[in-house]
Amino acid sequence: MHCELVIPGLLASGARPPSLELLVARGRRGKASPQSLERWLQDAFDLEGRLPAGALSLLGAGGAPGDAVWARADPVHMRVMRDRVVLAPAGAFAVSMQDADALCQAVNAHFAGAIELRPLDASRWCARLESEIDAGDEPPGSMAGQEATQRAGDALLTEIQMLFHAHPVNEAREARGEPAVNSVWLWGAGRLASRAESPWQSVTSEDPLALGLARSSGVAARALPAAAAQWLSSDEGRHLVILDAANPALERDWFAPLAAALRSGRIGMLTLHVPDAGLSFETTRGDLRRFWRRPKPLERYA
């Protein structure tokens, strides 16, 4: 089995997982241009042009995009600074599924027929649109802390912002000292793409976009288990797993078990991708014998 891990933000996380540091030190390093996870996935699945992230995410969450135009419409907090508006993605603050449902229902009732918001989870939403728009393909995570520029669909976004401003969900959030969900970030608009091409036999992730790409290419799309023990029952072949660098249990639940599986021969090769750093590391069982290669902090590879 060839296990490929993708962990955006790993080098910037400050983590010191000993098993992964050993695997990285003993393996071979590859260098490429830094990319967002979304762009990395698009390249890996050989999709040209704009990425229809909305339709693919809906497909990955078990929905049926059909021929409609879908965009990702992720909840964000727009913070007004002195001379600009700065974006904070939902990953930077907590949003409950209850809040997400209430805000989406308010939009759907107010703009019936013009837009339909559908929460895939608390921080990932989709929007069905009346027609194609050029919303760009930058996810909100890539825009964190940056100025939010004017884009297609701005008039509709302004109305949604006004609706959110007066909504009881945001009044309650502000009373608790939490950032208001005062806008959505439209990106990845389009219709479901033609069949993607997967280099893997399966994709395991919590990201609906990654799962949608897997389903579009006809390979297994699997929910991320709590630990590698459940995942290691996968068949032979090449498999992709996307992990969250912020998970404090990665060493115990994933890196140590995968290192042990590589030593035992259950895995023949382990590849780590850190797309935002433009780095990859490939390690085989034989590489583990290179004892002279000492582990070092992950951030030193940046």
QUINORVEN-V141394 format. One line per field, one symbol per residue. phi: phi as a letter, one per 40 degrees, with the letter a starting at -180 (. if undefined). A space follows every 50 residues. Layout:
# QUINORVEN-V141394
phi = ???
This chain:
# QUINORVEN-V141394
phi = .bcbbbbcgccccgcbcccccccccccbcbbacdacdccccdcccfbcgc cccccccccccgcbcgcccbbcbccabcbccdbabbcbccccacbccccc ccccccccccbdgcabcbccacbbbbbcbcacbccgbcccccbdgccccc adgcccccccccccdccddcccccccgccccbabbcagcicdccdcbccb cabbaccccccccccccgbcbbccccacdccccccchbbbbbbcccccbc cccbccccccccccgcbcabbbbbcccgbabbbbcccccccccccaddcc cc
